[in-house]
Amino acid sequence: MNQLAIAGYSSIALDVYGSGLSVLSEGVEDPTFDTIASDVKALLEELSIRPENAVAVGHSMGGIIVPKLALKCNLRGSVLIGPVLPKPAMAEIFNTRIETVKKEGMEPMAKTIPFAATGSKATLTHKAFIRALLLSQKPEGYIALCRAIAQADLPAYANIKSPVLVLSGEEDKTSPIPDAQKILSE
């Protein structure tokens, strides 16, 4: 993001509520990708950022949020990095994670995901970073976002009017190349 600022661009990084250091508010409905995209759209409006001047970037589940945002407003472009493709197999994986976290907390996720979700070039530092990210999350927030992924519908990729760039790695287990190709073919 520093390089963008040096080049004269503004950038905004945000946590989805329930993720990272952002908490889920008591008594508020669990997030869905539609509500998150609506919140991002409202943030752009509040900051007086015209969508046609914005390029939205989403990683993993952000790869579901950004297309939903692109469908709500005319973005300049979208970048999806290792996007999760909503499908029954993903629902199964995330429903299992929900049950595990309900019973045992975040530790089982922190023990497995850094090793199961990374490629052969990931260093121990990368894996430790992922572990720290997972352990910093509150179980309730993680469960709510797992539920959002499990219940997600396929964004209407074909209806997005702006350019979309999809990045997927050869060893990406969450977003394999065939999933990226499916997104691009929609």
Phi and psi restraints in degrees (value plus and minus 20) as a CYANA .aco file:
   2 ASN   PHI     -80.8   -40.8
   2 ASN   PSI     -60.6   -20.6
   3 GLN   PHI     -84.8   -44.8
   3 GLN   PSI     -54.8   -14.8
   4 LEU   PHI     -84.2   -44.2
   4 LEU   PSI     -63.1   -23.1
   5 ALA   PHI     -84.0   -44.0
   5 ALA   PSI     -62.5   -22.5
   6 ILE   PHI     -80.4   -40.4
   6 ILE   PSI     -56.4   -16.4
   7 ALA   PHI     -99.6   -59.6
   7 ALA   PSI     -21.1    18.9
   8 GLY   PHI      76.7   116.7
   8 GLY   PSI     -11.5    28.5
   9 TYR   PHI    -119.3   -79.3
   9 TYR   PSI     133.8   173.8
  10 SER   PHI    -117.4   -77.4
  10 SER   PSI     130.0   170.0
  11 SER   PHI    -161.7  -121.7
  11 SER   PSI     128.8   168.8
  12 ILE   PHI    -148.3  -108.3
  12 ILE   PSI     108.0   148.0
  13 ALA   PHI    -134.7   -94.7
  13 ALA   PSI     112.0   152.0
  14 LEU   PHI    -156.1  -116.1
  14 LEU   PSI     127.6   167.6
  15 ASP   PHI    -105.3   -65.3
  15 ASP   PSI     121.3   161.3
  16 VAL   PHI     -96.2   -56.2
  16 VAL   PSI     117.3   157.3
  17 TYR   PHI     -79.0   -39.0
  17 TYR   PSI     114.6   154.6
  18 GLY   PHI      75.8   115.8
  18 GLY   PSI     -27.4    12.6
  19 SER   PHI    -139.2   -99.2
  19 SER   PSI     133.2   173.2
  20 GLY   PHI      36.8    76.8
  20 GLY   PSI    -148.8  -108.8
  21 LEU   PHI    -115.8   -75.8
  21 LEU   PSI     -16.9    23.1
  22 SER   PHI    -109.9   -69.9
  22 SER   PSI     106.9   146.9
  23 VAL   PHI    -111.9   -71.9
  23 VAL   PSI     138.2   178.2
  24 LEU   PHI    -100.7   -60.7
  24 LEU   PSI     114.4   154.4
  25 SER   PHI     -98.8   -58.8
  25 SER   PSI     119.3   159.3
  26 GLU   PHI     -81.4   -41.4
  26 GLU   PSI     119.3   159.3
  27 GLY   PHI      55.3    95.3
  27 GLY   PSI     -16.9    23.1
  28 VAL   PHI    -119.5   -79.5
  28 VAL   PSI     122.2   162.2
  29 GLU   PHI     -74.7   -34.7
  29 GLU   PSI     125.3   165.3
  30 ASP   PHI     -79.0   -39.0
  30 ASP   PSI     126.1   166.1
  31 PRO   PHI     -88.7   -48.7
  31 PRO   PSI     129.0   169.0
  32 THR   PHI    -142.8  -102.8
  32 THR   PSI     148.1   188.1
  33 PHE   PHI     -89.4   -49.4
  33 PHE   PSI     -48.4    -8.4
  34 ASP   PHI     -87.6   -47.6
  34 ASP   PSI     -63.3   -23.3
  35 THR   PHI     -88.9   -48.9
  35 THR   PSI     -57.0   -17.0
  36 ILE   PHI     -84.9   -44.9
  36 ILE   PSI     -65.3   -25.3
  37 ALA   PHI     -81.0   -41.0
  37 ALA   PSI     -59.5   -19.5
  38 SER   PHI     -83.8   -43.8
  38 SER   PSI     -58.7   -18.7
  39 ASP   PHI     -85.1   -45.1
  39 ASP   PSI     -60.5   -20.5
  40 VAL   PHI     -85.5   -45.5
  40 VAL   PSI     -61.7   -21.7
  41 LYS   PHI     -79.3   -39.3
  41 LYS   PSI     -64.5   -24.5
  42 ALA   PHI     -83.4   -43.4
  42 ALA   PSI     -56.8   -16.8
  43 LEU   PHI     -84.0   -44.0
  43 LEU   PSI     -64.5   -24.5
  44 LEU   PHI     -77.8   -37.8
  44 LEU   PSI     -64.4   -24.4
  45 GLU   PHI     -82.8   -42.8
  45 GLU   PSI     -65.4   -25.4
  46 GLU   PHI     -81.6   -41.6
  46 GLU   PSI     -55.2   -15.2
  47 LEU   PHI    -108.7   -68.7
  47 LEU   PSI     -15.3    24.7
  48 SER   PHI      36.6    76.6
  48 SER   PSI      20.1    60.1
  49 ILE   PHI    -121.1   -81.1
  49 ILE   PSI      98.1   138.1
  50 ARG   PHI     -94.2   -54.2
  50 ARG   PSI     107.7   147.7
  51 PRO   PHI     -74.3   -34.3
  51 PRO   PSI     -54.6   -14.6
  52 GLU   PHI     -89.2   -49.2
  52 GLU   PSI     -27.7    12.3
  53 ASN   PHI    -123.5   -83.5
  53 ASN   PSI     -17.9    22.1
  54 ALA   PHI    -129.6   -89.6
  54 ALA   PSI     118.1   158.1
  55 VAL   PHI    -131.0   -91.0
  55 VAL   PSI      99.8   139.8
  56 ALA   PHI    -116.0   -76.0
  56 ALA   PSI     116.7   156.7
  57 VAL   PHI    -141.5  -101.5
  57 VAL   PSI     109.3   149.3
  58 GLY   PHI    -151.4  -111.4
  58 GLY   PSI     117.9   157.9
  59 HIS   PHI    -133.6   -93.6
  59 HIS   PSI     119.6   159.6
  60 SER   PHI      37.9    77.9
  60 SER   PSI    -134.7   -94.7
  61 MET   PHI     -87.7   -47.7
  61 MET   PSI     -40.9    -0.9
  62 GLY   PHI     -82.2   -42.2
  62 GLY   PSI     -40.1    -0.1
  63 GLY   PHI     -93.0   -53.0
  63 GLY   PSI     -28.2    11.8
  64 ILE   PHI    -117.7   -77.7
  64 ILE   PSI     -58.2   -18.2
  65 ILE   PHI     -85.1   -45.1
  65 ILE   PSI     -66.9   -26.9
  66 VAL   PHI     -81.2   -41.2
  66 VAL   PSI     -65.4   -25.4
  67 PRO   PHI     -81.0   -41.0
  67 PRO   PSI     -57.2   -17.2
  68 LYS   PHI     -82.9   -42.9
  68 LYS   PSI     -60.1   -20.1
  69 LEU   PHI     -85.0   -45.0
  69 LEU   PSI     -63.5   -23.5
  70 ALA   PHI     -81.1   -41.1
  70 ALA   PSI     -50.9   -10.9
  71 LEU   PHI     -96.5   -56.5
  71 LEU   PSI     -43.0    -3.0
  72 LYS   PHI    -107.8   -67.8
  72 LYS   PSI     -44.4    -4.4
  73 CYS   PHI    -169.2  -129.2
  73 CYS   PSI     139.8   179.8
  74 ASN   PHI    -105.5   -65.5
  74 ASN   PSI      61.8   101.8
  75 LEU   PHI     -88.7   -48.7
  75 LEU   PSI     135.7   175.7
  76 ARG   PHI     -88.2   -48.2
  76 ARG   PSI     -54.3   -14.3
  77 GLY   PHI    -195.6  -155.6
  77 GLY   PSI     149.5   189.5
  78 SER   PHI    -154.3  -114.3
  78 SER   PSI     121.5   161.5
  79 VAL   PHI    -144.2  -104.2
  79 VAL   PSI     103.1   143.1
  80 LEU   PHI    -132.7   -92.7
  80 LEU   PSI      94.8   134.8
  81 ILE   PHI    -125.2   -85.2
  81 ILE   PSI      94.9   134.9
  82 GLY   PHI      32.3    72.3
  82 GLY   PSI      30.5    70.5
  83 PRO   PHI     -89.3   -49.3
  83 PRO   PSI     119.2   159.2
  84 VAL   PHI     -94.7   -54.7
  84 VAL   PSI     109.6   149.6
  85 LEU   PHI    -119.3   -79.3
  85 LEU   PSI      95.3   135.3
  86 PRO   PHI     -80.8   -40.8
  86 PRO   PSI     105.6   145.6
  87 LYS   PHI    -182.3  -142.3
  87 LYS   PSI     142.7   182.7
  88 PRO   PHI     -74.9   -34.9
  88 PRO   PSI     -58.3   -18.3
  89 ALA   PHI     -83.1   -43.1
  89 ALA   PSI     -57.4   -17.4
  90 MET   PHI     -87.3   -47.3
  90 MET   PSI     -60.8   -20.8
  91 ALA   PHI     -77.7   -37.7
  91 ALA   PSI     -63.8   -23.8
  92 GLU   PHI     -80.4   -40.4
  92 GLU   PSI     -67.3   -27.3
  93 ILE   PHI     -79.5   -39.5
  93 ILE   PSI     -67.1   -27.1
  94 PHE   PHI     -95.1   -55.1
  94 PHE   PSI     -49.8    -9.8
  95 ASN   PHI     -86.0   -46.0
  95 ASN   PSI     -57.1   -17.1
  96 THR   PHI     -84.8   -44.8
  96 THR   PSI     -62.5   -22.5
  97 ARG   PHI     -80.2   -40.2
  97 ARG   PSI     -61.3   -21.3
  98 ILE   PHI     -76.9   -36.9
  98 ILE   PSI     -69.4   -29.4
  99 GLU   PHI     -83.4   -43.4
  99 GLU   PSI     -60.8   -20.8
 100 THR   PHI     -82.6   -42.6
 100 THR   PSI     -67.5   -27.5
 101 VAL   PHI     -87.2   -47.2
 101 VAL   PSI     -56.0   -16.0
 102 LYS   PHI     -79.4   -39.4
 102 LYS   PSI     -61.3   -21.3
 103 LYS   PHI    -103.2   -63.2
 103 LYS   PSI     -58.5   -18.5
 104 GLU   PHI    -143.5  -103.5
 104 GLU   PSI     -20.3    19.7
 105 GLY   PHI      59.8    99.8
 105 GLY   PSI    -184.0  -144.0
 106 MET   PHI    -102.8   -62.8
 106 MET   PSI     -37.2     2.8
 107 GLU   PHI     -75.2   -35.2
 107 GLU   PSI     -65.3   -25.3
 108 PRO   PHI     -80.0   -40.0
 108 PRO   PSI     -54.9   -14.9
 109 MET   PHI     -87.1   -47.1
 109 MET   PSI     -62.9   -22.9
 110 ALA   PHI     -87.5   -47.5
 110 ALA   PSI     -46.2    -6.2
 111 LYS   PHI    -100.0   -60.0
 111 LYS   PSI     -50.6   -10.6
 112 THR   PHI    -124.4   -84.4
 112 THR   PSI     -65.2   -25.2
 113 ILE   PHI     -79.8   -39.8
 113 ILE   PSI     -63.2   -23.2
 114 PRO   PHI     -78.5   -38.5
 114 PRO   PSI     -45.5    -5.5
 115 PHE   PHI    -117.5   -77.5
 115 PHE   PSI     -57.0   -17.0
 116 ALA   PHI     -97.6   -57.6
 116 ALA   PSI     -47.4    -7.4
 117 ALA   PHI    -122.3   -82.3
 117 ALA   PSI     -19.5    20.5
 118 THR   PHI    -129.2   -89.2
 118 THR   PSI     138.5   178.5
 119 GLY   PHI    -107.9   -67.9
 119 GLY   PSI    -199.4  -159.4
 120 SER   PHI     -87.1   -47.1
 120 SER   PSI     -40.5    -0.5
 121 LYS   PHI    -112.4   -72.4
 121 LYS   PSI     -21.5    18.5
 122 ALA   PHI     -88.5   -48.5
 122 ALA   PSI     112.6   152.6
 123 THR   PHI    -109.5   -69.5
 123 THR   PSI     150.2   190.2
 124 LEU   PHI     -82.4   -42.4
 124 LEU   PSI     -51.2   -11.2
 125 THR   PHI     -84.9   -44.9
 125 THR   PSI     -63.6   -23.6
 126 HIS   PHI     -79.1   -39.1
 126 HIS   PSI     -66.0   -26.0
 127 LYS   PHI     -85.6   -45.6
 127 LYS   PSI     -57.8   -17.8
 128 ALA   PHI     -85.8   -45.8
 128 ALA   PSI     -57.3   -17.3
 129 PHE   PHI     -82.6   -42.6
 129 PHE   PSI     -65.9   -25.9
 130 ILE   PHI     -82.4   -42.4
 130 ILE   PSI     -62.3   -22.3
 131 ARG   PHI     -79.5   -39.5
 131 ARG   PSI     -65.5   -25.5
 132 ALA   PHI     -83.4   -43.4
 132 ALA   PSI     -60.3   -20.3
 133 LEU   PHI     -79.7   -39.7
 133 LEU   PSI     -65.6   -25.6
 134 LEU   PHI     -84.7   -44.7
 134 LEU   PSI     -63.2   -23.2
 135 LEU   PHI     -90.6   -50.6
 135 LEU   PSI     -39.7     0.3
 136 SER   PHI     -99.2   -59.2
 136 SER   PSI     -34.1     5.9
 137 GLN   PHI    -102.7   -62.7
 137 GLN   PSI     123.4   163.4
 138 LYS   PHI     -97.7   -57.7
 138 LYS   PSI     118.1   158.1
 139 PRO   PHI     -73.6   -33.6
 139 PRO   PSI     -60.0   -20.0
 140 GLU   PHI     -81.3   -41.3
 140 GLU   PSI     -61.5   -21.5
 141 GLY   PHI     -87.2   -47.2
 141 GLY   PSI     -62.9   -22.9
 142 TYR   PHI     -82.5   -42.5
 142 TYR   PSI     -63.5   -23.5
 143 ILE   PHI     -81.5   -41.5
 143 ILE   PSI     -64.7   -24.7
 144 ALA   PHI     -80.9   -40.9
 144 ALA   PSI     -60.5   -20.5
 145 LEU   PHI     -95.4   -55.4
 145 LEU   PSI     -53.9   -13.9
 146 CYS   PHI     -82.0   -42.0
 146 CYS   PSI     -60.5   -20.5
 147 ARG   PHI     -83.5   -43.5
 147 ARG   PSI     -60.5   -20.5
 148 ALA   PHI     -81.1   -41.1
 148 ALA   PSI     -61.2   -21.2
 149 ILE   PHI     -87.1   -47.1
 149 ILE   PSI     -65.2   -25.2
 150 ALA   PHI     -81.2   -41.2
 150 ALA   PSI     -52.3   -12.3
 151 GLN   PHI    -119.1   -79.1
 151 GLN   PSI     -18.2    21.8
 152 ALA   PHI     -86.7   -46.7
 152 ALA   PSI     123.4   163.4
 153 ASP   PHI    -120.0   -80.0
 153 ASP   PSI     140.7   180.7
 154 LEU   PHI     -88.4   -48.4
 154 LEU   PSI     102.4   142.4
 155 PRO   PHI     -79.8   -39.8
 155 PRO   PSI     132.3   172.3
 156 ALA   PHI    -101.0   -61.0
 156 ALA   PSI      51.2    91.2
 157 TYR   PHI     -72.5   -32.5
 157 TYR   PSI     -59.1   -19.1
 158 ALA   PHI     -83.3   -43.3
 158 ALA   PSI     -40.9    -0.9
 159 ASN   PHI    -110.8   -70.8
 159 ASN   PSI     -22.1    17.9
 160 ILE   PHI     -95.0   -55.0
 160 ILE   PSI     106.3   146.3
 161 LYS   PHI    -111.4   -71.4
 161 LYS   PSI     -33.5     6.5
 162 SER   PHI    -124.2   -84.2
 162 SER   PSI     144.5   184.5
 163 PRO   PHI     -81.1   -41.1
 163 PRO   PSI     124.2   164.2
 164 VAL   PHI    -148.6  -108.6
 164 VAL   PSI     108.4   148.4
 165 LEU   PHI    -130.9   -90.9
 165 LEU   PSI     107.6   147.6
 166 VAL   PHI    -135.1   -95.1
 166 VAL   PSI     105.6   145.6
 167 LEU   PHI    -133.3   -93.3
 167 LEU   PSI     107.1   147.1
 168 SER   PHI    -163.6  -123.6
 168 SER   PSI     122.4   162.4
 169 GLY   PHI    -117.5   -77.5
 169 GLY   PSI     133.3   173.3
 170 GLU   PHI     -76.3   -36.3
 170 GLU   PSI     -54.6   -14.6
 171 GLU   PHI    -123.6   -83.6
 171 GLU   PSI      -9.8    30.2
 172 ASP   PHI     -89.3   -49.3
 172 ASP   PSI      97.8   137.8
 173 LYS   PHI    -108.5   -68.5
 173 LYS   PSI     -45.5    -5.5
 174 THR   PHI    -104.4   -64.4
 174 THR   PSI     -52.5   -12.5
 175 SER   PHI    -153.7  -113.7
 175 SER   PSI      52.0    92.0
 176 PRO   PHI     -85.0   -45.0
 176 PRO   PSI     137.2   177.2
 177 ILE   PHI     -73.4   -33.4
 177 ILE   PSI     -61.2   -21.2
 178 PRO   PHI     -78.5   -38.5
 178 PRO   PSI     -53.0   -13.0
 179 ASP   PHI     -87.6   -47.6
 179 ASP   PSI     -62.1   -22.1
 180 ALA   PHI     -82.6   -42.6
 180 ALA   PSI     -60.6   -20.6
 181 GLN   PHI     -84.4   -44.4
 181 GLN   PSI     -56.8   -16.8
 182 LYS   PHI     -83.9   -43.9
 182 LYS   PSI     -62.5   -22.5
 183 ILE   PHI     -79.7   -39.7
 183 ILE   PSI     -65.7   -25.7
 184 LEU   PHI     -89.0   -49.0
 184 LEU   PSI     -48.3    -8.3
 185 SER   PHI    -102.5   -62.5
 185 SER   PSI     -34.8     5.2
